[in-house]
Amino acid sequence: MTTGQHDCTTDADLEWCYDAVHGVSRTFSITIDRLEEPMSRHICVGYLLCRVADTIEDAGHIPPETQTDLLETYDRLLDPDAEQPVAAFMDDVEPWIPDERTDDWEVVAQTPRVLRTFDSLDEEPREIMREPVRELVDGMAMFTDRYADEGGLRLQTLEELEEYCWYAAGTVGTLITGLVARGASEERATEMRNNARSFALLLQLVNIAKDVEDDYHEENNVYLPAEWLAEENVDAEAVTHEANHGGVTNVIKRVTNRAETYLDDAQRYLEIVPERHGNRLSAWAIPYLLAVGTMRELQARPEDVVREGDVKVSRAEVYTLIQQFEDGVSRSRLEELRRKMAEQPLHQ
């Protein structure tokens, strides 16, 4: 293959990756739109590598032991010493890709393309990304194996919920921090690493609080801690039953309150994140503030999670928030925006 052909292939693959992210994640779509090169491509490709594993782990139609095997095979693709052919993974995963592919499954079907784009990146960002992605994949394999007999995840305690959140989101936070902290002083980089976990757990706990119904019906996963459900006399298998709405609502409030404890450290992360290598404050401040708005809605109407399966900020508020950053928002305004969005929708 000539260099010109390779560049052309890489450009087409990267373009596909950008389109794919817009299909699978509203939040990361906003983030990547705000970033500039080369950070935008690094975060885009890193996110898609994680999304392959996430889709397999969320797949209610795949037996847990098969999920674990697929995740372990996928992990070997990311191991530079394993020499695992991508064709072997595709042969294993192909039978489980639904005939009517969602955007998530399209990413899994295009795993060779995502890996090819990853391999085209410079060595330094590639090596920064590799370890956190593999930690995420290993963690998900561990959880599917742990609950293989249950047929889906049934988290037992707050500690286990936060362990899961670490593998699902904290690892992504490590990846992001590794990329954005390059060239920062050791003191600043250390403070970022110390606060990255809070930033990631905040976003993941909010997602878990608002997605209870979808997680159970579509993925056969219950992330609400069984110990908290038991205090409300709710069995994990009956988490969406109408008779349990009151009890489940109380647990959703508790998860939301737990997420709230991470707000200050997450904000500190944003206050010191460097704007270099194409990184921009708004890329991470917008998801943070959307989480603040979602927590406001969860605290005001947690019962809608179990009644309607849908609690999120309105499109009008998302648009208004994005507009705030069009002319650039100083770090000092983060506190003001957070306070406003905690009290009422930004567009009102």
FIRO-115372 format. One line per 4 residues: their letters; for each residue x, y negated, z negated of N, C-alpha, C. Coordinates in pm, whole numbers, m for minus. Layout:
N
A = X/Y/Z/X/Y/Z/X/Y/Z | ...
//
This chain:
348
MTTG = 85/120/0/0/0/0/89/m125/0 | 60/m217/87/140/m339/90/100/m430/m25 | 188/m527/m55/160/m619/m165/32/m697/m138 | 17/m740/m14/m103/m817/21/m230/m738/m5
QHDC = m230/m609/35/m347/m525/12/m373/m510/m138 | m263/m493/m214/m278/m474/m358/m340/m598/m422 | m289/m716/m384/m343/m840/m440/m491/m853/m407 | m524/m817/m282/m663/m826/m238/m750/m733/m322
TTDA = m702/m611/m344/m777/m514/m425/m793/m567/m567 | m685/m619/m623/m689/m671/m759/m787/m787/m770 | m787/m877/m674/m879/m991/m676/m1024/m942/m672 | m1050/m845/m586/m1186/m791/m576/m1226/m722/m705
DLEW = m1133/m648/m765/m1160/m579/m892/m1187/m680/m1003 | m1106/m785/m1008/m1123/m887/m1112/m1257/m957/m1095 | m1292/m988/m971/m1421/m1052/m942/m1535/m963/m990 | m1521/m832/m963/m1622/m737/m1010/m1631/m738/m1163
CYDA = m1517/m743/m1231/m1514/m745/m1377/m1588/m866/m1433 | m1565/m982/m1373/m1635/m1104/m1418/m1787/m1087/m1401 | m1828/m1035/m1287/m1972/m1013/m1264/m2029/m914/m1364 | m1951/m810/m1394/m1997/m705/m1485/m2022/m759/m1626
VHGV = m1931/m844/m1674/m1948/m899/m1809/m2077/m980/m1817 | m2109/m1055/m1713/m2232/m1135/m1714/m2355/m1044/m1723 | m2341/m921/m1674/m2454/m827/m1680/m2471/m759/m1815 | m2362/m742/m1890/m2371/m660/m2012/m2372/m737/m2143
SRTF = m2332/m864/m2142/m2328/m937/m2269/m2355/m1085/m2250 | m2467/m1130/m2307/m2499/m1273/m2299/m2392/m1355/m2372 | m2351/m1306/m2489/m2255/m1381/m2570/m2119/m1390/m2502 | m2066/m1274/m2459/m1934/m1276/m2396/m1937/m1344/m2260
SITI = m2051/m1343/m2196/m2067/m1415/m2070/m2043/m1565/m2093 | m2103/m1618/m2201/m2082/m1760/m2235/m1935/m1785/m2267 | m1876/m1695/m2347/m1735/m1709/m2386/m1644/m1716/m2264 | m1660/m1621/m2174/m1568/m1612/m2060/m1588/m1729/m1965
DRLE = m1710/m1780/m1955/m1735/m1900/m1874/m1660/m2022/m1928 | m1638/m2024/m2060/m1572/m2140/m2121/m1420/m2131/m2115 | m1367/m2010/m2103/m1222/m1991/m2101/m1165/m2027/m1964 | m1036/m2052/m1962/m964/m2075/m1836/m860/m1965/m1819
EPMS = m804/m1957/m1698/m702/m1855/m1673/m573/m1891/m1747 | m498/m1790/m1793/m523/m1646/m1776/m609/m1585/m1886 | m646/m1666/m1989/m720/m1608/m2102/m852/m1546/m2057 | m921/m1610/m1962/m1051/m1558/m1920/m1040/m1415/m1868
RHIC = m937/m1387/m1787/m925/m1250/m1734/m886/m1151/m1843 | m799/m1196/m1934/m756/m1105/m2041/m874/m1066/m2131 | m954/m1164/m2171/m1070/m1136/m2257/m1175/m1055/m2181 | m1196/m1088/m2056/m1294/m1016/m1973/m1260/m868/m1963
VGYL = m1136/m839/m1926/m1095/m700/m1906/m1090/m626/m2040 | m1039/m694/m2144/m1035/m632/m2277/m1174/m596/m2325 | m1270/m686/m2302/m1407/m660/m2344/m1466/m540/m2268 | m1442/m532/m2139/m1498/m420/m2061/m1437/m286/m2103
LCRV = m1308/m286/m2136/m1246/m163/m2187/m1318/m115/m2313 | m1353/m210/m2399/m1426/m176/m2522/m1569/m132/m2490 | m1628/m195/m2389/m1769/m169/m2358/m1789/m25/m2308 | m1692/30/m2238/m1701/169/m2192/m1723/260/m2313
ADTI = m1638/243/m2415/m1648/325/m2536/m1779/298/m2609 | m1818/173/m2616/m1940/133/m2687/m2063/197/m2623 | m2067/200/m2491/m2181/258/m2419/m2191/408/m2446 | m2078/476/m2449/m2078/620/m2478/m2124/644/m2622
EDAG = m2074/562/m2715/m2110/579/m2856/m2258/550/m2880 | m2316/460/m2801/m2457/422/m2817/m2553/516/m2744 | m2501/610/m2666/m2586/690/m2577/m2661/798/m2654 | m2789/773/m2680/m2870/870/m2754/m2890/1002/m2681
HIPP = m2872/1003/m2548/m2897/1126/m2471/m2775/1218/m2466 | m2660/1173/m2518/m2539/1257/m2515/m2522/1322/m2653 | m2509/1456/m2660/m2487/1521/m2790/m2363/1463/m2859 | m2371/1446/m2991/m2260/1382/m3063/m2123/1445/m3041
ETQT = m2118/1579/m3035/m1986/1642/m3014/m1930/1609/m2876 | m2021/1591/m2777/m1978/1552/m2643/m1934/1406/m2643 | m2005/1323/m2718/m1963/1183/m2731/m1820/1176/m2784 | m1794/1253/m2889/m1660/1253/m2951/m1556/1297/m2849
DLLE = m1585/1405/m2776/m1489/1454/m2674/m1463/1348/m2567 | m1571/1283/m2520/m1556/1181/m2416/m1472/1064/m2466 | m1496/1023/m2590/m1420/912/m2647/m1273/948/m2663 | m1247/1071/m2705/m1107/1115/m2720/m1036/1122/m2584
TYDR = m1108/1168/m2481/m1050/1172/m2346/m1024/1030/m2296 | m1118/940/m2322/m1102/801/m2282/m982/738/m2353 | m965/768/m2480/m851/715/m2554/m719/755/m2489 | m713/878/m2440/m588/924/m2376/m558/846/m2248
LLDP = m663/795/m2182/m641/711/m2063/m565/583/m2099 | m584/539/m2223/m523/414/m2268/m386/436/m2332 | m348/562/m2346/m219/597/m2404/m115/604/m2293 | m18/512/m2290/78/511/m2179/165/636/m2173
DAEQ = 171/712/m2283/255/833/m2286/178/960/m2250 | 45/951/m2241/m36/1073/m2226/m46/1120/m2081 | m32/1028/m1986/m46/1062/m1843/m175/1137/m1814 | m282/1090/m1875/m415/1149/m1853/m472/1094/m1722
PVAA = m508/1180/m1628/m566/1127/m1503/m707/1073/m1525 | m734/959/m1468/m867/899/m1485/m975/989/m1425 | m938/1068/m1324/m1035/1159/m1261/m1089/1262/m1361 | m1006/1303/m1455/m1050/1402/m1555/m1161/1342/m1643
FMDD = m1142/1216/m1684/m1244/1149/m1764/m1372/1132/m1683 | m1357/1091/m1556/m1476/1069/m1473/m1551/1199/m1450 | m1481/1310/m1432/m1546/1440/m1416/m1630/1475/m1539 | m1575/1441/m1658/m1646/1472/m1783/m1766/1381/m1807
VEPW = m1751/1252/m1772/m1856/1155/m1805/m1966/1149/m1699 | m1932/1185/m1576/m2026/1174/m1462/m2163/1236/m1490 | m2168/1360/m1544/m2299/1423/m1565/m2389/1346/m1662 | m2331/1258/m1742/m2408/1186/m1843/m2449/1046/m1798
IPDE = m2402/1005/m1682/m2439/872/m1632/m2582/881/m1576 | m2675/803/m1631/m2816/813/m1586/m2829/783/m1437 | m2928/847/m1374/m2953/824/m1231/m2985/676/m1205 | m3065/619/m1295/m3094/476/m1285/m3000/403/m1379
RTDD = m2891/354/m1323/m2786/295/m1407/m2823/158/m1459 | m2804/139/m1587/m2810/4/m1643/m2676/m63/m1613 | m2667/m192/m1645/m2540/m263/m1625/m2429/m198/m1708 | m2464/m153/m1830/m2364/m87/m1916/m2310/39/m1850
WEVV = m2401/120/m1795/m2356/246/m1734/m2282/223/m1603 | m2312/112/m1537/m2237/78/m1416/m2091/52/m1453 | m2068/m10/m1569/m1930/m32/m1615/m1861/102/m1640 | m1932/196/m1704/m1872/329/m1727/m1840/397/m1594
AQTP = m1934/387/m1500/m1912/449/m1368/m1793/388/m1296 | m1761/263/m1329/m1650/192/m1264/m1526/187/m1354 | m1516/281/m1448/m1398/285/m1537/m1266/278/m1460 | m1249/351/m1348/m1122/341/m1275/m1090/197/m1233
RVLR = m1193/124/m1196/m1175/m15/m1153/m1131/m104/m1270 | m1194/m83/m1386/m1157/m160/m1505/m1012/m131/m1544 | m974/m4/m1541/m837/34/m1577/m736/m20/m1476 | m774/m19/m1350/m686/m72/m1245/m660/m221/m1270
TFDS = m767/m293/m1307/m752/m436/m1334/m666/m458/m1458 | m686/m375/m1560/m603/m381/m1680/m456/m360/m1647 | m430/m260/m1563/m290/m230/m1525/m227/m343/m1444 | m309/m428/m1381/m255/m538/m1299/m214/m659/m1384
LDEE = m252/m658/m1512/m219/m771/m1600/m71/m770/m1635 | m21/m885/m1679/118/m893/m1725/138/m801/m1846 | 262/m760/m1865/290/m660/m1969/255/m711/m2109 | 290/m838/m2140/269/m886/m2278/121/m882/m2319
PREI = 29/m942/m2243/m112/m931/m2285/m162/m787/m2284 | m114/m709/m2190/m158/m569/m2183/m123/m495/m2311 | m1/m516/m2360/42/m446/m2481/m27/m500/m2606 | m59/m630/m2606/m135/m688/m2718/m274/m625/m2724
MREP = m335/m600/m2608/m471/m549/m2601/m482/m399/m2629 | m380/m326/m2592/m390/m179/m2592/m424/m121/m2730 | m350/m164/m2832/m368/m103/m2965/m507/m128/m3025 | m557/m255/m3023/m692/m275/m3078/m801/m201/m3002
VREL = m788/m191/m2868/m889/m116/m2791/m886/30/m2833 | m766/85/m2847/m756/226/m2886/m807/248/m3029 | m787/150/m3116/m839/162/m3253/m992/164/m3251 | m1052/80/m3166/m1198/81/m3151/m1246/218/m3102
VDGM = m1180/271/m2999/m1221/400/m2941/m1207/511/m3045 | m1095/513/m3116/m1072/616/m3219/m1176/605/m3330 | m1208/480/m3370/m1306/460/m3476/m1444/510/m3435 | m1482/483/m3311/m1612/529/m3263/m1617/681/m3254
AMFT = m1507/742/m3212/m1500/889/m3207/m1513/946/m3348 | m1453/881/m3444/m1460/925/m3584/m1604/920/m3634 | m1676/812/m3600/m1815/799/m3647/m1908/898/m3577 | m1892/919/m3447/m1980/1016/m3379/m1954/1157/m3433
DRYA = m1828/1185/m3467/m1794/1315/m3525/m1851/1328/m3667 | m1842/1220/m3743/m1890/1221/m3883/m2039/1251/m3890 | m2116/1201/m3793/m2261/1220/m3796/m2310/1314/m3686 | m2223/1402/m3643/m2259/1495/m3534/m2383/1577/m3569
DEGG = m2397/1619/m3695/m2511/1703/m3734/m2641/1623/m3742 | m2630/1491/m3752/m2750/1407/m3763/m2807/1373/m3625 | m2725/1383/m3522/m2769/1347/m3388/m2758/1199/m3358 | m2719/1121/m3457/m2701/977/m3441/m2642/923/m3571
LRLQ = m2594/800/m3568/m2531/744/m3688/m2637/712/m3793 | m2606/744/m3918/m2692/715/m4033/m2602/661/m4144 | m2569/535/m4137/m2473/479/m4232/m2531/480/m4373 | m2445/512/m4469/m2492/538/m4605/m2479/419/m4701
TLEE = m2370/347/m4691/m2340/242/m4789/m2300/113/m4718 | m2297/5/m4796/m2248/m122/m4741/m2103/m107/m4695 | m2024/m34/m4774/m1882/m16/m4738/m1870/54/m4604 | m1955/155/m4581/m1949/227/m4453/m1997/139/m4339
LEEY = m2099/57/m4366/m2147/m37/m4263/m2033/m130/m4222 | m1959/m181/m4319/m1852/m275/m4286/m1732/m203/m4224 | m1713/m75/m4258/m1611/4/m4190/m1648/19/m4042 | m1776/50/m4017/m1823/60/m3878/m1806/m74/m3805
CWYA = m1845/m183/m3873/m1832/m317/m3812/m1687/m347/m3778 | m1595/m297/m3860/m1453/m320/m3831/m1417/m256/m3697 | m1455/m128/m3679/m1419/m60/m3555/m1492/m118/m3435 | m1619/m157/m3453/m1697/m208/m3340/m1660/m351/m3303
AGTV = m1622/m433/m3402/m1600/m576/m3374/m1469/m629/m3429 | m1427/m580/m3545/m1302/m630/m3604/m1183/m603/m3513 | m1185/m488/m3447/m1077/m454/m3353/m1076/m551/m3235 | m1196/m590/m3189/m1205/m689/m3081/m1151/m823/m3131
GTLI = m1178/m854/m3258/m1123/m976/m3318/m971/m973/m3322 | m915/m855/m3351/m770/m839/m3350/m713/m863/m3211 | m782/m808/m3110/m740/m825/m2970/m740/m973/m2933 | m850/m1041/m2965/m863/m1183/m2932/m754/m1263/m3002
TGLV = m735/m1235/m3131/m637/m1310/m3210/m496/m1288/m3157 | m465/m1165/m3120/m332/m1137/m3063/m305/m1219/m2939 | m409/m1235/m2855/m393/m1310/m2730/m385/m1460/m2753 | m471/m1513/m2843/m477/m1659/m2858/m368/m1711/m2951
ARGA = m309/m1624/m3034/m209/m1671/m3132/m67/m1671/m3075 | m50/m1627/m2950/85/m1625/m2892/144/m1766/m2890 | 263/m1780/m2945/329/m1909/m2945/292/m1997/m3063 | 193/m1953/m3144/156/m2031/m3263/261/m2009/m3371
SEER = 268/m2100/m3468/360/m2080/m3580/319/m1954/m3657 | 414/m1892/m3724/385/m1770/m3798/278/m1796/m3905 | 287/m1914/m3967/191/m1949/m4071/48/m1957/m4015 | 36/m2023/m3897/m95/m2037/m3834/m147/m1901/m3786
ATEM = m59/m1823/m3726/m98/m1690/m3676/m145/m1601/m3791 | m75/m1608/m3904/m113/m1527/m4020/m250/m1568/m4072 | m275/m1699/m4080/m405/m1746/m4128/m517/m1704/m4032 | m488/m1707/m3903/m588/m1660/m3806/m618/m1512/m3826
RNNA = m511/m1433/m3841/m532/m1288/m3861/m613/m1262/m3988 | m587/m1342/m4092/m658/m1324/m4220/m807/m1354/m4207 | m842/m1444/m4116/m982/m1485/m4101/m1054/m1417/m3985 | m979/m1347/m3901/m1039/m1283/m3782/m1143/m1178/m3822
RSFA = m1117/m1104/m3930/m1211/m1001/m3974/m1346/m1064/m4008 | m1343/m1178/m4080/m1467/m1245/m4118/m1545/m1292/m3995 | m1472/m1345/m3898/m1536/m1392/m3774/m1608/m1275/m3705 | m1539/m1162/m3696/m1595/m1045/m3628/m1711/m983/m3706
LLLQ = m1695/m970/m3839/m1801/m909/m3919/m1926/m995/m3922 | m1909/m1126/m3922/m2024/m1216/m3915/m2108/m1184/m3792 | m2045/m1183/m3676/m2119/m1160/m3550/m2181/m1021/m3546 | m2107/m920/m3592/m2157/m783/m3584/m2272/m759/m3682
LVNI = m2262/m812/m3803/m2371/m794/m3901/m2499/m862/m3854 | m2485/m978/m3792/m2603/m1047/m3737/m2667/m961/m3628 | m2584/m903/m3541/m2638/m814/m3436/m2712/m696/m3496 | m2655/m637/m3602/m2717/m520/m3665/m2850/m559/m3729
AKDV = m2855/m677/m3794/m2978/m721/m3858/m3090/m744/m3757 | m3057/m794/m3639/m3162/m831/m3542/m3200/m717/m3447 | m3119/m610/m3444/m3141/m505/m3343/m3187/m371/m3403 | m3247/m373/m3521/m3282/m249/m3591/m3367/m157/m3504
EDDY = m3470/m214/m3442/m3563/m131/m3365/m3496/m71/m3242 | m3426/m153/m3165/m3357/m101/m3046/m3253/3/m3083 | m3177/m22/m3190/m3073/72/m3230/m3132/208/m3262 | m3250/210/m3324/m3311/339/m3360/m3374/406/m3239
HEEN = m3456/331/m3164/m3532/394/m3055/m3446/423/m2932 | m3350/337/m2903/m3271/355/m2781/m3142/433/m2804 | m3086/424/m2926/m2956/487/m2951/m2961/596/m3058 | m3076/607/m3127/m3088/699/m3242/m2983/670/m3347
NVYL = m2956/542/m3370/m2862/500/m3474/m2933/412/m3577 | m2902/435/m3704/m2952/349/m3811/m2830/294/m3883 | m2807/164/m3865/m2690/100/m3926/m2723/39/m4063 | m2852/16/m4092/m2889/m36/m4224/m2846/67/m4328
PAEW = m2778/26/m4434/m2726/124/m4532/m2838/205/m4596 | m2822/338/m4596/m2923/427/m4654/m2946/397/m4802 | m2840/355/m4873/m2856/324/m5016/m2951/205/m5035 | m2945/106/m4945/m3036/m9/m4954/m3178/31/m4913
LAEE = m3189/114/m4810/m3322/162/m4768/m3386/243/m4880 | m3306/326/m4950/m3358/410/m5059/m3416/324/m5171 | m3353/210/m5196/m3403/119/m5300/m3542/66/m5265 | m3573/69/m5135/m3706/25/m5088/m3796/144/m5058
NVDA = m3752/265/m5098/m3826/390/m5072/m3852/413/m4923 | m3751/380/m4842/m3761/399/m4697/m3661/505/m4655 | m3710/607/m4583/m3622/707/m4526/m3567/654/m4394 | m3440/684/m4367/m3377/633/m4243/m3454/674/m4118
EAVT = m3516/792/m4122/m3590/840/m4003/m3722/765/m3984 | m3762/689/m4086/m3890/617/m4077/m3867/466/m4078 | m3749/426/m4028/m3709/286/m4039/m3797/191/m3956 | m3864/245/m3854/m3951/158/m3772/m4100/183/m3797
HEAN = m4132/269/m3895/m4274/294/m3925/m4340/170/m3984 | m4463/148/m3944/m4533/27/m3988/m4543/18/m4139 | m4564/131/m4204/m4580/132/m4350/m4454/83/m4421 | m4341/89/m4352/m4213/51/m4414/m4165/m89/m4377
HGGV = m4248/m163/m4305/m4204/m295/m4258/m4154/m384/m4372 | m4228/m384/m4483/m4189/m469/m4595/m4052/m432/m4650 | m4031/m302/m4672/m3903/m255/m4726/m3788/m281/m4632 | m3809/m252/m4503/m3702/m272/m4404/m3671/m421/m4391
TNVI = m3775/m503/m4398/m3755/m648/m4393/m3662/m694/m4506 | m3680/m637/m4626/m3594/m672/m4739/m3449/m635/m4713 | m3429/m519/m4649/m3292/m475/m4618/m3230/m565/m4510 | m3309/m603/m4412/m3261/m695/m4308/m3215/m826/m4371
KRVT = m3293/m875/m4468/m3253/m997/m4539/m3119/m979/m4609 | m3100/m862/m4669/m2975/m836/m4741/m2855/m833/m4645 | m2874/m770/m4530/m2766/m767/m4431/m2736/m909/m4382 | m2842/m987/m4360/m2824/m1127/m4317/m2750/m1207/m4423
NRAE = m2787/m1186/m4549/m2718/m1255/m4659/m2571/m1215/m4667 | m2544/m1088/m4639/m2404/m1042/m4638/m2327/m1111/m4526 | m2389/m1122/m4409/m2325/m1191/m4296/m2291/m1335/m4336 | m2381/m1396/m4410/m2363/m1536/m4449/m2235/m1557/m4531
TYLD = m2194/m1454/m4606/m2073/m1468/m4689/m1947/m1484/m4605 | m1955/m1454/m4476/m1838/m1464/m4389/m1832/m1596/m4311 | m1932/m1682/m4329/m1939/m1805/m4250/m1818/m1897/m4271 | m1781/m1919/m4394/m1673/m2016/m4421/m1540/m1971/m4361
DAQR = m1505/m1843/m4381/m1378/m1793/m4325/m1383/m1793/m4173 | m1500/m1761/m4116/m1514/m1763/m3969/m1495/m1904/m3917 | m1548/m2002/m3990/m1531/m2141/m3948/m1384/m2183/m3957 | m1316/m2135/m4060/m1174/m2167/m4073/m1096/m2111/m3954
YLEI = m1134/m1993/m3910/m1072/m1932/m3791/m1081/m2029/m3672 | m1200/m2085/m3655/m1222/m2177/m3543/m1145/m2307/m3559 | m1130/m2350/m3682/m1062/m2478/m3707/m913/m2473/m3674 | m857/m2351/m3669/m712/m2342/m3644/m678/m2267/m3515
VPER = m779/m2220/m3440/m750/m2143/m3319/m682/m2235/m3215 | m567/m2194/m3160/m497/m2281/m3064/m568/m2284/m2929 | m559/m2397/m2862/m612/m2409/m2726/m495/m2405/m2628 | m447/m2285/m2604/m339/m2265/m2507/m362/m2132/m2435
HGNR = m283/m2107/m2330/m301/m1987/m2246/m442/m1980/m2187 | m507/m2097/m2171/m644/m2097/m2116/m751/m2079/m2222 | m711/m2074/m2350/m811/m2061/m2456/m879/m2196/m2482 | m1007/m2192/m2515/m1082/m2313/m2548/m1166/m2290/m2673
LSAW = m1168/m2389/m2761/m1245/m2378/m2886/m1390/m2340/m2859 | m1451/m2401/m2758/m1594/m2380/m2733/m1626/m2233/m2703 | m1531/m2159/m2648/m1556/m2018/m2613/m1594/m1935/m2736 | m1540/m1975/m2852/m1566/m1899/m2975/m1660/m1974/m3068
AIPY = m1663/m2108/m3059/m1752/m2187/m3143/m1898/m2164/m3106 | m1927/m2147/m2977/m2067/m2127/m2935/m2122/m1996/m2991 | m2053/m1880/m2977/m2105/m1757/m3040/m2121/m1770/m3192 | m2026/m1839/m3256/m2035/m1860/m3401/m2162/m1937/m3436
LLAV = m2188/m2046/m3366/m2305/m2128/m3395/m2435/m2057/m3354 | m2431/m1975/m3251/m2549/m1894/m3216/m2580/m1795/m3328 | m2475/m1741/m3392/m2496/m1652/m3506/m2562/m1727/m3621 | m2519/m1852/m3643/m2581/m1937/m3747/m2730/m1954/m3717
GTMR = m2762/m1987/m3592/m2901/m2004/m3552/m2982/m1876/m3565 | m2921/m1763/m3530/m2990/m1634/m3541/m3017/m1600/m3687 | m2920/m1630/m3775/m2942/m1606/m3918/m3057/m1691/m3972 | m3066/m1814/m3923/m3179/m1901/m3961/m3311/m1834/m3925
ELQA = m3318/m1781/m3802/m3441/m1714/m3757/m3467/m1586/m3835 | m3362/m1510/m3865/m3377/m1386/m3942/m3427/m1414/m4083 | m3379/m1522/m4142/m3423/m1555/m4278/m3566/m1607/m4277 | m3605/m1674/m4168/m3740/m1730/m4159/m3844/m1624/m4122
RPED = m3806/m1529/m4038/m3905/m1430/m3989/m3843/m1291/m3970 | m3787/m1234/m4076/m3722/m1102/m4062/m3819/m992/m4020 | m3949/m1011/m4055/m4047/m908/m4019/m4061/m893/m3867 | m4026/m998/m3790/m4035/m987/m3644/m3938/m885/m3586
VVRE = m3831/m856/m3661/m3736/m754/m3614/m3806/m620/m3604 | m3886/m585/m3705/m3953/m455/m3703/m4087/m460/m3631 | m4150/m577/m3626/m4279/m586/m3557/m4261/m598/m3406 | m4169/m684/m3366/m4152/m713/m3223/m4017/m668/m3169
GDVK = m3925/m634/m3257/m3793/m588/m3213/m3710/m697/m3149 | m3742/m822/m3183/m3672/m930/m3112/m3668/m1057/m3195 | m3552/m1088/m3250/m3533/m1216/m3318/m3406/m1278/m3262 | m3420/m1388/m3195/m3301/m1457/m3142/m3334/m1604/m3122
VSRA = m3231/m1683/m3102/m3255/m1825/m3077/m3311/m1840/m2936 | m3387/m1947/m2915/m3452/m1969/m2786/m3350/m2010/m2680 | m3389/m1991/m2556/m3303/m2035/m2444/m3280/m2186/m2451 | m3382/m2259/m2493/m3370/m2405/m2502/m3261/m2443/m2602
EVYT = m3254/m2370/m2713/m3151/m2400/m2813/m3012/m2362/m2761 | m3003/m2247/m2694/m2875/m2206/m2636/m2826/m2314/m2539 | m2917/m2360/m2453/m2881/m2462/m2354/m2835/m2591/m2422 | m2909/m2632/m2526/m2873/m2756/m2598/m2737/m2742/m2664
LIQQ = m2710/m2623/m2719/m2580/m2600/m2783/m2467/m2608/m2681 | m2484/m2542/m2567/m2381/m2544/m2463/m2356/m2688/m2416 | m2465/m2765/m2404/m2452/m2906/m2362/m2366/m2988/m2460 | m2373/m2951/m2588/m2293/m3023/m2688/m2144/m3015/m2657
FEDG = m2106/m2905/m2591/m1963/m2881/m2566/m1918/m2926/m2428 | m2011/m2976/m2348/m1975/m3015/m2211/m1869/m3125/m2210 | m1880/m3217/m2303/m1783/m3327/m2308/m1673/m3301/m2410 | m1671/m3180/m2463/m1570/m3146/m2562/m1616/m3183/m2702
VSRS = m1613/m3086/m2792/m1653/m3110/m2930/m1531/m3095/m3018 | m1507/m3192/m3103/m1390/m3183/m3192/m1419/m3081/m3301 | m1312/m3025/m3356/m1326/m2925/m3462/m1402/m2983/m3582 | m1386/m3113/m3603/m1450/m3176/m3718/m1603/m3174/m3708
RLEE = m1657/m3154/m3588/m1804/m3152/m3571/m1864/m3014/m3595 | m1779/m2913/m3611/m1829/m2778/m3633/m1918/m2772/m3757 | m1872/m2835/m3864/m1948/m2833/m3990/m2085/m2896/m3972 | m2089/m3010/m3901/m2216/m3080/m3877/m2312/m2994/m3794
LRRK = m2260/m2933/m3686/m2344/m2847/m3602/m2393/m2725/m3679 | m2304/m2669/m3759/m2343/m2553/m3841/m2457/m2591/m3935 | m2445/m2706/m4001/m2546/m2749/m4097/m2681/m2772/m4027 | m2676/m2839/m3911/m2799/m2865/m3835/m2867/m2735/m3794
MAEQ = m2788/m2641/m3738/m2847/m2518/m3687/m2892/m2424/m3797 | m2837/m2439/m3917/m2883/m2358/m4029/m3022/m2403/m4075 | m3055/m2529/m4046/m3182/m2586/m4094/m3294/m2579/m3991 | m3262/m2608/m3866/m3368/m2608/m3763/m3305/m2594/m3624
PLHQ = m3386/m2552/m3525/m3333/m2540/m3388/m3271/m2671/m3341 | m3160/m2660/m3273/m3080/m2777/m3232/m3156/m2868/m3137 | m3248/m2811/m3058/m3316/m2892/m2956/m3440/m2962/m3012 | m3470/m2941/m3139/m3591/m3004/m3193/m3560/m3139/m3256
//
